[in-house]
Amino acid sequence: MATIVRIVVGAAGALTMLGGLAALATGWSGLPGAAWAILTGGVMVVAVTFERSRYRSQAAETDSAPPGPGGGETGETVDPRFQVTAERFVDPTSHRLMEVLIDPRTGERRYRAIR
C-alpha cells in the first residue's frame, strides 16, 4: 500500500474510532452504532499497521531496515537457515515476481523479489 494511502486509511480509522467514542460518551448514538464505529475504525488502524510488514522478516522490522524490491528482504543474501522453495507469486502492489524462502525447522517464511 502506498504511504499516502496508508496515512489516509489510518487517519480515517482513528477518526472513526474517536467519533464512535464521542457518540458513546455523549449519548448521541446508541450502543450498536457507536460500537460499529469503534470496531470499524479499529480494524482499519490494525490493518494498516500490519499490512506494512507483510513480506518482511522480524529482524528487518526490528532493525528498521528499508524494504527490498517488492517489499521483501533486502540484498541477495538471506539467513542460511532459509531454503528457497518452488513457490513464486507476483506481488499485487509492486508487480514484482517474489520467491518464497522457508526455515524448515520453524516454518517461518520470508520473501525476496527476483525480478
Residue pairs with C-beta under 8 A, 6 or more apart in sequence:
1 9
1 48
1 51
1 52
1 93
6 48
6 51
6 52
9 44
9 47
9 48
10 44
10 45
10 48
10 49
12 41
12 44
13 40
13 41
13 42
13 43
13 44
13 45
13 47
13 48
14 41
14 45
15 41
16 37
16 38
16 40
16 41
16 44
17 37
17 38
17 41
17 42
17 45
18 41
19 37
19 41
20 29
20 33
20 34
20 35
20 36
20 37
20 38
20 39
20 40
20 41
21 34
21 38
22 28
23 29
23 33
23 34
23 37
24 31
24 34
24 35
24 38
29 37
53 61
54 71
55 67
55 70
55 71
55 72
55 73
55 91
55 98
55 110
55 111
56 65
56 67
56 71
56 72
56 73
57 73
57 108
57 110
59 65
59 79
60 67
60 73
60 74
65 74
66 74
67 74
68 74
68 75
68 112
68 113
69 94
69 96
69 113
70 91
70 93
70 94
70 96
70 97
70 98
70 111
70 112
70 113
71 91
71 93
71 94
71 111
72 98
72 110
72 111
72 112
72 113
73 110
73 111
73 112
78 101
78 110
78 112
79 103
79 110
81 103
81 105
82 101
82 102
82 103
82 108
82 110
83 101
83 102
83 103
83 104
84 99
84 100
84 101
85 99
85 100
85 101
85 102
87 99
87 100
88 97
88 98
88 99
88 100
88 114
89 97
89 98
89 100
90 96
90 97
90 98
91 97
91 98
91 113
94 113
96 113
96 114
96 115
97 113
97 114
97 115
98 111
98 112
98 113
98 114
99 111
99 112
99 113
99 114
100 109
100 110
100 111
101 109
101 110
101 111
101 112
102 108
102 109
102 110
103 109
